[in-house]
Amino acid sequence: MHNSPAREKRIPLEVGTPQSAGDSDSTSVSSTPISTPLSTPIVATAGITAWLDTTLEELVQPELFVSYPAKDPVDLATQIMTTKQLTCLPLTNAEGDVVEYLDYSHLNCYLLLVLGRVEPAGNRADFHAQAEQVRKGIPSSAEFAAQLGAVDPIVRMPVSSTLSAAVRQFAAGVHRIACVDTNDRVVGVLSQRRMVKYVWTNIKKFPLLEAFLDKPLGELPIGTYQEMITVQGDAPLLDALSLMHDETVSSVAVVDREKNLLGNISVADVSLLTRGAQTPLLAQPCKHFLTVILENRGLVDGKDVVPVFYVDRQTKLGLIIAKMVATKAHRLWIVEQRDPDAISSGKLVGVVSLTDVLNFLARQGGSFLDPESARRHRRSSSSSVRSNSRARMGASPHSSHMRPSLHN
């Protein structure tokens, strides 16, 4: 039990220490990532390469670009991200230039810092001092929150650049690209998700690429069938948040003891923990939080629609892309085809990510984005915080080796 008086104080993001987060050995992650390689090279053709020759200007929408002063409070930045349903908020300096990105991975790390699950790394006295202020309930700036965890470099590219050049940046592990006009002013931010959405929305322009949309997943060299980061449904929610931070991923699969998929928790769900009344959720089981996510989704969308974060080997590529675009998910979980009467979504056997899909589309155009290279780069990025082992004493993550890839 953690009965800290501090949890009664108002703190940034309005969260506090849970009554009991508990320690659990129910998180799992395999140790050896295995990606599915292409068995034969694909020769580029003019009809396919057209999408890679598209300029960033086609994707940028300056009228929708939203930024936020880096020195202003993180509370308001979080509110803007939630109300505008943004996955990333560019932060600007006094001159109006973008200097940082604030996303839900940073806000998750911020929450873990408040709760003592992570500690500042390095010898920056100012950083340690600010962390102490945050834990005392004194609001921090958005800039401080954006510097937590792995920090993305600000990569700038002219809007006249092609998607082919952007793909090479993503291959190097870059999450986002700041698109600048002729005055070197940022007018938009390009992400892998935005790129894939563009291809999907304009697929009729790329007829040879469109031909792949009817191919089932099981016939394509896409996805990973060994490395899956999961958390047990009865593990405390706080364990799932810590796991996403430790493994530098944006979502985890929630499974039962037999590896049946129960649902998905992402860093974006931290937005549901920004009010003090929801603090007890951190100590609740992940499977309970799944019901909260679904309830909130219905309220936000205004209709009774359950987001589907899973596919199977018979799912066609077109539907996979459509689901990623609709759910704004970075990854979808691959399950065995299930019994229609089963409670779970099916047994978890793999995962397919935006990086996998973008890599496949890029290969069709003669370019190459190595998913494993990008993942290794992100996981090796330096971090401004380190996990607090004492806070997780007793938690014993263990490896889960799923079945080998069908494409090996």
ZAMARGU-4260 file (C-alpha; in steps of 0.2 Angstrom, whole numbers, plus 5000, padded with zeros to 4 digits):
<rodrens>
0) 5000/5000/5000 | 5006/5017/4996 | 4997/5030/5007 | 5006/5045/5003 | 4999/5062/5009
5) 5005/5069/4993 | 4991/5061/4983 | 4979/5073/4991 | 4988/5088/4983 | 4984/5095/4966
10) 4998/5092/4954 | 5000/5095/4935 | 4989/5084/4925 | 4979/5082/4941 | 4984/5064/4945
15) 4991/5057/4961 | 4999/5042/4969 | 4986/5027/4969 | 4981/5019/4985 | 4989/5003/4979
20) 4998/5000/4962 | 5004/4983/4968 | 5019/4974/4960 | 5016/4961/4947 | 5026/4949/4937
25) 5012/4949/4923 | 5021/4960/4910 | 5030/4951/4897 | 5041/4955/4882 | 5052/4944/4871
30) 5070/4947/4870 | 5074/4944/4851 | 5064/4954/4838 | 5061/4944/4822 | 5055/4953/4807
35) 5048/4945/4791 | 5060/4948/4777 | 5055/4949/4758 | 5059/4933/4750 | 5061/4941/4732
40) 5066/4959/4727 | 5052/4970/4720 | 5056/4979/4704 | 5050/4997/4704 | 5038/5003/4691
45) 5033/5020/4686 | 5015/5018/4691 | 5020/5013/4709 | 5035/5026/4711 | 5023/5040/4708
50) 5018/5040/4727 | 5036/5042/4732 | 5038/5056/4720 | 5024/5066/4729 | 5030/5082/4737
55) 5027/5085/4756 | 5017/5100/4750 | 5003/5088/4745 | 5001/5082/4763 | 5004/5098/4773
60) 4989/5108/4779 | 4995/5124/4786 | 4978/5130/4791 | 4976/5115/4803 | 4994/5117/4810
65) 4993/5120/4829 | 5008/5124/4840 | 5010/5129/4858 | 5022/5140/4868 | 5035/5129/4876
70) 5036/5139/4892 | 5017/5139/4895 | 5010/5126/4907 | 5009/5108/4903 | 4991/5107/4910
75) 4984/5118/4896 | 4994/5109/4883 | 4987/5093/4888 | 4969/5100/4887 | 4973/5106/4869
80) 4979/5089/4864 | 4964/5081/4871 | 4950/5093/4865 | 4958/5094/4847 | 4962/5075/4847
85) 4980/5078/4843 | 4993/5065/4845 | 5007/5077/4845 | 5009/5096/4849 | 5024/5106/4842
90) 5031/5118/4855 | 5038/5135/4850 | 5051/5147/4857 | 5049/5166/4859 | 5052/5168/4841
95) 5038/5156/4836 | 5050/5142/4830 | 5047/5124/4834 | 5059/5118/4846 | 5051/5102/4854
100) 5037/5090/4851 | 5025/5085/4866 | 5016/5069/4864 | 5007/5056/4875 | 5023/5046/4877
105) 5030/5062/4886 | 5014/5064/4896 | 5015/5046/4901 | 5033/5048/4907 | 5028/5064/4916
110) 5014/5054/4925 | 5027/5041/4930 | 5039/5054/4936 | 5025/5061/4948 | 5022/5044/4954
115) 5040/5040/4957 | 5041/5026/4944 | 5055/5035/4935 | 5069/5047/4941 | 5079/5060/4932
120) 5095/5054/4924 | 5111/5063/4922 | 5118/5077/4933 | 5107/5092/4927 | 5103/5101/4943
125) 5090/5111/4936 | 5081/5095/4929 | 5082/5087/4946 | 5075/5103/4954 | 5061/5104/4942
130) 5056/5086/4945 | 5055/5089/4964 | 5044/5104/4961 | 5032/5093/4950 | 5031/5080/4964
135) 5026/5094/4976 | 5011/5099/4965 | 5019/5114/4957 | 5015/5115/4938 | 5029/5113/4926
140) 5031/5120/4908 | 5026/5110/4893 | 5045/5111/4888 | 5050/5101/4904 | 5037/5088/4900
145) 5043/5086/4882 | 5061/5083/4888 | 5056/5068/4898 | 5061/5051/4891 | 5068/5049/4873
150) 5068/5066/4864 | 5065/5067/4846 | 5076/5078/4836 | 5068/5092/4826 | 5071/5086/4808
155) 5066/5100/4795 | 5063/5097/4777 | 5056/5109/4764 | 5039/5106/4758 | 5046/5104/4740
160) 5055/5088/4746 | 5048/5071/4741 | 5040/5057/4751 | 5055/5047/4746 | 5066/5058/4755
165) 5054/5058/4770 | 5054/5039/4770 | 5073/5039/4772 | 5072/5050/4787 | 5059/5038/4795
170) 5071/5023/4791 | 5084/5032/4802 | 5072/5031/4817 | 5064/5049/4815 | 5046/5050/4822
175) 5041/5066/4814 | 5047/5078/4801 | 5044/5097/4802 | 5039/5104/4785 | 5045/5121/4782
180) 5041/5134/4768 | 5052/5145/4758 | 5054/5156/4773 | 5060/5141/4784 | 5044/5143/4794
185) 5036/5126/4800 | 5019/5124/4792 | 5016/5106/4796 | 5022/5090/4804 | 5023/5074/4794
190) 5022/5057/4803 | 5021/5040/4797 | 5003/5039/4800 | 5000/5055/4790 | 5010/5047/4775
195) 5000/5031/4776 | 4984/5040/4777 | 4988/5050/4762 | 4992/5035/4752 | 4975/5027/4758
200) 4965/5042/4754 | 4973/5044/4737 | 4975/5026/4732 | 4966/5028/4715 | 4980/5039/4710
205) 4992/5024/4712 | 4984/5009/4702 | 4998/4997/4704 | 4999/5000/4723 | 4980/4998/4724
210) 4982/4980/4717 | 4991/4975/4733 | 4976/4980/4744 | 4966/4964/4741 | 4981/4953/4747
215) 4978/4945/4764 | 4991/4948/4777 | 4996/4929/4777 | 5002/4931/4759 | 5012/4947/4762
220) 5030/4949/4770 | 5022/4961/4783 | 5022/4960/4802 | 5031/4952/4817 | 5027/4935/4824
225) 5038/4934/4838 | 5041/4950/4848 | 5025/4956/4856 | 5025/4967/4871 | 5010/4962/4882
230) 5003/4964/4899 | 4991/4953/4909 | 4973/4958/4911 | 4974/4957/4930 | 4990/4968/4931
235) 4988/4985/4938 | 4986/4999/4925 | 5002/5007/4932 | 5012/4992/4926 | 5006/4994/4908
240) 5011/5013/4908 | 5028/5008/4915 | 5030/4995/4902 | 5026/5006/4888 | 5039/5019/4894
245) 5052/5005/4898 | 5050/4997/4881 | 5048/5014/4871 | 5032/5008/4863 | 5016/5018/4861
250) 5004/5003/4865 | 5003/4986/4873 | 4992/4971/4871 | 4981/4966/4886 | 4980/4947/4886
255) 4974/4933/4898 | 4984/4919/4905 | 4982/4909/4888 | 4988/4924/4878 | 4971/4927/4871
260) 4969/4946/4866 | 4958/4956/4878 | 4961/4973/4871 | 4974/4987/4868 | 4981/5001/4880
265) 4990/5015/4872 | 5000/5030/4879 | 4986/5041/4871 | 4974/5033/4885 | 4984/5044/4898
270) 4972/5057/4893 | 4959/5048/4903 | 4969/5050/4918 | 4970/5069/4919 | 4957/5071/4932
275) 4960/5068/4951 | 4944/5058/4952 | 4951/5045/4940 | 4967/5042/4950 | 4961/5026/4957
280) 4961/5018/4940 | 4980/5017/4941 | 4978/5003/4954 | 4964/4994/4945 | 4967/4979/4933
285) 4971/4983/4915 | 4955/4973/4910 | 4944/4985/4920 | 4953/5000/4911 | 4948/4993/4894
290) 4930/4996/4899 | 4934/5014/4903 | 4942/5016/4886 | 4927/5009/4877 | 4915/5020/4887
295) 4925/5036/4883 | 4927/5031/4865 | 4908/5030/4863 | 4906/5047/4872 | 4919/5056/4861
300) 4913/5048/4844 | 4895/5050/4849 | 4890/5033/4843 | 4891/5015/4850 | 4906/5010/4840
305) 4920/4998/4847 | 4937/5002/4840 | 4945/4986/4833 | 4964/4984/4836 | 4966/4967/4829
310) 4967/4958/4813 | 4971/4940/4807 | 4980/4932/4793 | 4965/4933/4781 | 4963/4951/4784
315) 4967/4961/4768 | 4980/4974/4767 | 4967/4987/4762 | 4957/4984/4778 | 4973/4984/4789
320) 4977/5001/4782 | 4959/5007/4785 | 4959/5001/4803 | 4975/5010/4806 | 4969/5026/4799
325) 4952/5025/4808 | 4959/5021/4825 | 4975/5031/4824 | 4984/5016/4830 | 5003/5013/4827
330) 5000/4994/4828 | 4987/4981/4826 | 4988/4964/4834 | 4987/4949/4824 | 4976/4935/4831
335) 4972/4917/4826 | 4954/4916/4818 | 4943/4914/4833 | 4927/4905/4838 | 4913/4918/4835
340) 4906/4914/4852 | 4923/4917/4861 | 4924/4931/4873 | 4942/4936/4868 | 4947/4943/4851
345) 4957/4927/4848 | 4975/4920/4853 | 4988/4933/4850 | 5001/4928/4837 | 5009/4943/4830
350) 5009/4962/4827 | 5009/4973/4812 | 5014/4991/4813 | 5013/5007/4803 | 5032/5005/4801
355) 5029/4988/4793 | 5015/4995/4781 | 5026/5010/4776 | 5041/4999/4773 | 5031/4987/4762
360) 5023/5002/4752 | 5040/5010/4750 | 5048/4994/4744 | 5035/4993/4730 | 5042/5010/4724
365) 5060/5005/4725 | 5064/5013/4742 | 5068/5004/4758 | 5063/5007/4776 | 5070/4994/4788
370) 5058/4992/4802 | 5071/4984/4814 | 5083/4997/4811 | 5071/5011/4815 | 5065/5001/4831
375) 5083/4998/4837 | 5087/5017/4834 | 5072/5022/4845 | 5076/5010/4859 | 5094/5015/4859
380) 5090/5034/4860 | 5096/5042/4876 | 5083/5046/4889 | 5082/5060/4902 | 5074/5048/4915
385) 5078/5031/4921 | 5066/5018/4929 | 5065/5017/4948 | 5069/4999/4951 | 5064/5001/4970
390) 5046/5007/4964 | 5044/4991/4954 | 5053/4979/4966 | 5045/4962/4965 | 5039/4965/4947
395) 5048/4952/4936 | 5044/4954/4917 | 5047/4938/4908 | 5050/4933/4890 | 5036/4926/4879
400) 5042/4917/4864 | 5027/4916/4851 | 5027/4905/4836 | 5040/4909/4822 | 5036/4919/4807
405) 5027/4911/4793 | 5039/4920/4781 | 5055/4913/4789
</rodrens>
